[in-house]
Amino acid sequence: MNDDKYLIGSNWHHVKTGKAYHIVLLSTRESDQATLVSYKDSNTASPPIWTRPASEFFDGRFVRLFLGYRFPEDELL
């Protein structure tokens, strides 16, 4: 995956739970060469760290957060 340097350290919003996560590492599963994404809760420095196939992570379950982004519901506050 050529985007490693742009994805590691990026922040993502989990659509279903509304929580923010931080990509810690991209790796390759030996058995099938699938790219895996390891990520953790953005609001804590401690584990757990979760891992899932990139095909799941990037299928719409997570939306990338960019500096300065505000959720539409934040506008209501």
N, C-alpha and C positions, 0 to 999 in steps of 0.2 A: 504494500500500500504506500503510495508516494506522498500521501498527505500526513504522514506521521508527525512531522514537526509542526504542522498546523493544528492537529487534533489533540495531541498531548497537552494537557493543561487547559483545554477549553471547557466551558461550562454549558450544561444542557438542562433543559426543563423536561421532566417526565410528564407527559400529557395526562395520564390516568391519575397519578397521585398529586401532581402539582409541585413536587419537590424538585430542588435543584441538585444536580450532580456534576462532578468534576472528573474528566478523563485522566487517569493516572498513567496508563500504559496500554500500548497496542502490542499484541503478541501473535504467534502462529501456533495453532494446535498441530502437533506432530502427526497424528493419525490421518488427518485429511487436508492438512495445509490451510485450514480455515483461519481467517483473521479473527482474533478475539479482542474485545474491548474490556478493560478493567477500569472500574469507576467507583467513586465514593461520594457520600453525601457532602455537598459543598459547605455545609454549616458545621462540620466537625473535622478535627485534625486526626481523629483516631479511626481505627477500623470499625465496621467491616468494609472490606473492598469486595465488590461484586464483579463477576465476569460473565459476559454473554457473547455469543457470536456477533460479529459486526453486522451480519445480515439482519439480525433482530434489532440491534441498537439503532441502526440507521433506516429502519422500515417505517418510520413515522411515530414510533413510541416516544421518541425524544426529539425535542426541537432545540436547536443551538441558541444559546443566549449570547448576545453581544453587548459590549460596554454601552451603557446608556439606554438599553432596551427597557421599556415599561410595558407591563401587561395591560390590556385594555381595562381590566377591572381596577387597576391602580388609579386610573383616571377618576374613578368614582369617589375616591377618598378625599 
